[in-house]
């Protein structure tokens, strides 16, 4: 749905619609990811199951030592 913006940016310009906000990588989503990752060793599929982007889990792995350890354990289990 396009809405005309008549205030601030000139008549005739349209507002851009946006998707909803980002999904946070909550502890529940982390558990879902790790569970699927342990079963499949597929980061993309496990991230999709958790409802986050693969870059989200890679960023968490790089910045969180506890998650990195859980990732390694899940990966070992998957192999």
Protein Blocks (a to p, Z undefined) as FASTA:
>chain_A
ZZddfehnaghiacdddddddddddfklmmmmmmmmmmnopaklmmmmnopafklmmmmm
mmmmklmmmmmmmmmmmZZ
